[in-house]
Amino acid sequence: MSANHSGPGAGRRLPVLAFCLTFCFAVIIGQLVHYQVLDHSALAATANRQRTWTKEVASNRGYIADANGHILALQVVEWQIDVSPSLVAKPDELANRLAELLGLPREDIYRQLTSKDPWVRLASRVDYETGEAINALQVDGITCIPIHRRSYPEKELMAHALGIVNNTGDGFYGVEGYYNQELKGTVGLRRVEQNPLGEELPLPPQEESFARPGASLVLTLDRNIQYIVAEELQRALEEYGAKSGTVLVMEPRTGAILASYSYPNYDPNNFAQADIDLLADPVVSKMWEPGSIFKIVTWAAGIDSGTISPGTTFYDEGALEVGGRVIQNWDRQGHGLVSMVDGLVNSLNTVAAYTSTSMGKDTFYTYLRRFGFGALTQVDLASEGPGMMKLPGDSNWFPSDLGTNSFGQGIAVTPVQMLAAVASVANHGTLMQPYIVKEFIIQDEDGPRRITVEPMAIRRAVSAETAATMTDMMVQVVEEGAPKAAVPGYRVAGKSGTAQIPEPYGYNPTDTIAAFVGFAPADDPRFVLLVKLDRPSVSPWGTQTAAPAFQAIAQRLLIYMQVPPDDLRVALDQ
């Protein structure tokens, strides 16, 4: 008896199956209509994006030159040389030619040309001419890739002032960091077609915006002056056994920085190999307690406020209590009845504290702010710090600070702050904003356009009369208190300082920071100069270390600037 498969349920299943097939077909048709009709524009856009590619066109970073036009930083092209060994037809002949061009052992190059690796890097930094010569060989398997790099011809000489440019083309520190946007320009964009392998097709770009080159900068820095201060600082560091140091030169009438050099430093061409702590410019970022060079500010404030005059007398017993703290002189001696001139010449801490306390806290700190302390100078160098100045009302300010701050203890400054303050005395009492860029060169369609930076006065720190009085007192300081800073034939105004170094639990018992700051000629200053030596081992005193370094630099600057001796200059002016 044969089986029967055509039972009563079979007839009911066929319509169900037909309905399911029809429904599925309808869904498929619906999806096709959706994709091809309703989403056509979106799909087309996606396909177009996959077929096209927007690539950036790098702009040319502007160059940086010194005040005399010497190039200090520029954009150069180097080449990266890669090889695909499997594509090299005659490795033996090619090895001979590449060894000659690259100056590398032939055996090493031959081994790379015959490597089993899919690709090998022959060289990563080849100069432009050599790369062009290799490119001209037009050998299959050799690829020359241009690499844009920042070059600094003066190497360490200008490192801190200039800063660096990283591998992505962004500037950091110094001028490169401060003016990064101006220097780098504007990138261009090219929308091009590509094949399925992602390679650009040789067709006109669909869209294109051209790159605009960055501005070039002309600095106030003079390479020749920079060389002088670098040479003399190195000599001083060796002679006095100092660990590090800074020299800063400024034009007092304008605030233009003529030289800025610190050691240790680094080669900005190879900044990746440098200690990261060396990259920031000590001139704007490294603060220290200035010690007795700060007395210039205290005396100027005292005279300008009418609290003291050069002839004001004070009986120095060798110690003075301020806010519960006993202040002593550097020599631990009392000097009896002294004038304010005597107090400055002999750098007496007690006289400084007498002056600040006589002014009172409100007047004293008002003058410190007028001289620019506790705030940024706004110099056009990246990573500037404001120093550190406690004020009455602050939780960490104590009445004793009114005494210790008067001689540069318990207050921290940067070299650029300190020099700008002293420069205001040399500039008849007017505080100028320090600056290092004097000219922008903008590349327009019609050619280069120059924009000159004008000097900017910030405020009057003290009156012209006070500045003149302080200048005469500072000349007397050099003649009687710091003769090693004197330059024969010229009146030099200045002040030495020997600062203790604060540590977590007090001051270092032996190490000091020696400094000297001053200007010349005293009656018509061409420059104001700061010399700072960190931890000199031969002598701790600024008069014995920083002062002679100041003298050596000042003497060379006066010769370089062709400033006649005072008597001859006066005779010529008559």
Secondary structure, DSSP 4 states (H G I P E B T S, - for coil): -------HHHHHHHHHHHHHHHHHHHHHHHHHHIIIIITHHHHHHHHHHHHEEEEEEPPPPPPEE-TTS-EEEEEEEEEEEEE-GGG-S-HHHHHHHHHHHHT--HHHHHHHHT-SSS-EEEEEEE-HHHHHHHHHT--TTEEEEEEEEEE-TTGGGGHHHH-EE-TTS-EESHHHHHTHHHHH-B-EEEEEEB-TTSPBPSS--SEEE--BPPPEEEES--HHHHHHHHHHHHHHHHHHT-SEEEEEEE-TTT-BEEEEEEES---GGGGGGS-GGGSS-HHHH--B--GGGGHHHHHHHHHHTTS--TT-EEEE-SEEEETTEEEE-TTS---EEEEHHHHHHTT-HHHHHHHHHHH-HHHHHHHHHHTTTTS----SSBT----B---TTSTT--TTHHHHGGGT-S-BB-HHHHHHHHHHHHTTTEEEPPBSEEEEEEEETTEEEEEEPPP-EEEESS-HHHHHHHHHHHHHIIIII-GGG--TTS--EEEEEEEEEEETTEEEEEEEEEEEEEEESTTS-SEEEEEEEES-SS---TTTTHHHHHHHHHHHHHHHTT---HHHHHHHH-
